[in-house]
Amino acid sequence: MKGKIGYQIFVDRFNNFNNKNNNFLDWDTPIKAHEKQEYDFYGGNLLGITKKINYLKKLNIDFLYLTPIFKANTNHRYDTVDFEKIDEIIGSEEDLNNLFLELKINNIDLFLDIALNHTSKYSVLKNNVDFYTGKNWADVNNLPELNIDNEELKNYFFKFENSILKKFLKKGISNWRLDCAYDLGYSFLNELKSELNKTCDNKLIGEVWSYPKKWLSILDGIMNYYYFDLIKNVLSGNISGKLFTKIVIETFEECGYSLFNCWNMLSSHDTPRILTEFKNKYKLAVILQFALPGSPLIYYGEEIGLNGDNDPYCRETMKWEKVNEDNEFLNFYKVLIDEYKNSSALNSGDISECYYSDKEIIAFERKSEKIRENRIIIINPTNEEKEIIIYTKNSSLMNNSKIIDCLTGLEFSVFNSSIKALIPPLFGGIFKIKEEKEKYNFYKRID
């Protein structure tokens, strides 16, 4: 199983291509919080995404995840009015099909988003009272909760041959992110997954804000908010680097390679952006996002340095003028993406414990069958320089050799499978063995 690089788009805010409406805000109008902010539209559309596929291809992503596209009343569209219609504000079925085909030509998979737990209070399903529980999701007035135990509703969503999900599956669109998967429960998700498997191969990724293991026995993967919380707490000093490392290694031991189907995410349309959340430690956070077993998911605009607090500020329009060769954020992401895709240790390898005395340091090894593919992750989240010795369990890490950081070029020396490290403050590195053609090669007979 191999991890992939993902990219999330909030459709209304990514790119407006020839989408005109007197009610649309100008693309450069700053985001403003107010009572009716969910009705502020900027006009991002499916055609606009299609026009930016070359950008996504150059970024070297493997899959694209779109927030909901069904007919709705709000800009986020989690309040579905009609599951049988693409929201005309963002385009048509033809636009969706063209986007899907263009992505396929460029070897980029497409994930669509669907909320099976609730709808809009104006939904076309509202005439059938048996489809609803009589409560609102999270007590939000506009989001009445669906009675997903109702057999007729199951038929409508996924059981009948002309059901909502099966119609998409037959068109080749078979990958879905399930909104509020944690509210749907194990039994419903198991029934859903089993039924869809009868039609074709598919992938279901659940929005889950808890430990992955049991969910992964049913779903293909989850949005790994568990990682997000761990990274947030270790970089803020709420937990030690040693405890962080212990937890992520034991998580891998319990959940296994299915973690590579999970999305390692640090931000989304529901959370503050990375720069706002992690500030001067944002690079350390992103390094961990790419270094932990899983599929890194980039929320649009993070790669160019957008910032913003909680909704609505995390939903700013994409600033295309920032896409240039001098953008340090973009260059940083490109190096990490390249490193991830070209290292089997990062995209499909094991994770192994390292031994060291300083509890604040984070250090672990990502392992492949070949030593040249191995990567050692070393993070110093403190404001102090740290001088430590890190012991590994790697028999192929050769004495008197060196390792070098793929991001900064910093080098550390290796002695008896241990690393003597002088780690700068607020430093994060992904280290590989260093081989120099003009010098003696300690790895000449080591695979």
Stockholm file with secondary structure:
# STOCKHOLM 1.0

chainA/1-447         MKGKIGYQIFVDRFNNFNNKNNNFLDWDTPIKAHEKQEYDFYGGNLLGITKKINYLKKLNIDFLYLTPIFKANTNHRYDTVDFEKIDEIIGSEEDLNNLFLELKINNIDLFLDIALNHTSKYSVLKNNVDFYTGKNWADVNNLPELNIDNEELKNYFFKFENSILKKFLKKGISNWRLDCAYDLGYSFLNELKSELNKTCDNKLIGEVWSYPKKWLSILDGIMNYYYFDLIKNVLSGNISGKLFTKIVIETFEECGYSLFNCWNMLSSHDTPRILTEFKNKYKLAVILQFALPGSPLIYYGEEIGLNGDNDPYCRETMKWEKVNEDNEFLNFYKVLIDEYKNSSALNSGDISECYYSDKEIIAFERKSEKIRENRIIIINPTNEEKEIIIYTKNSSLMNNSKIIDCLTGLEFSVFNSSIKALIPPLFGGIFKIKEEKEKYNFYKRID
#=GR chainA/1-447 SS CCCCCEEEECGGGTCCSSCCCTTSCCTTSCCCCCTTGGGCCCCCCHHHHHTTHHHHHHHTCSEEEECCCEEESSSSCCSEEEEEEECTTTCCHHHHHHHHHHHHHTTCEEEEEECCSBCCTTCGGGGCGGGEEEEEGGGCTTCEEECTTCHHHHIIIIISTTSHHHHHHHTTCCEEEETTHHHHHHHHHHHHHHHHHTTSCCEEEEEECSCSTTGGGTSSEEEEHHHHHHHHHHHTTSSCHHHHHHHHHHHHHHHGGGGGGSEEESCCTTSCCHHHHHGGGHHHHHHHHHHSSSEEEEETTGGGTCCCCSTTGGGCCCCGGGCSTTCHHHHHHHHHHHHHHTCHHHHHCEEEECBCSCTTCEEEEEECSSGGGCEEEEEECSSSCEEEEEECCCTTSCTTCEEEETTTCCEEEEETTEEEEEECTTEEEEEEEECCTTSCCTTTTCC
#=GC SS_cons         CCCCCEEEECGGGTCCSSCCCTTSCCTTSCCCCCTTGGGCCCCCCHHHHHTTHHHHHHHTCSEEEECCCEEESSSSCCSEEEEEEECTTTCCHHHHHHHHHHHHHTTCEEEEEECCSBCCTTCGGGGCGGGEEEEEGGGCTTCEEECTTCHHHHIIIIISTTSHHHHHHHTTCCEEEETTHHHHHHHHHHHHHHHHHTTSCCEEEEEECSCSTTGGGTSSEEEEHHHHHHHHHHHTTSSCHHHHHHHHHHHHHHHGGGGGGSEEESCCTTSCCHHHHHGGGHHHHHHHHHHSSSEEEEETTGGGTCCCCSTTGGGCCCCGGGCSTTCHHHHHHHHHHHHHHTCHHHHHCEEEECBCSCTTCEEEEEECSSGGGCEEEEEECSSSCEEEEEECCCTTSCTTCEEEETTTCCEEEEETTEEEEEECTTEEEEEEEECCTTSCCTTTTCC
//
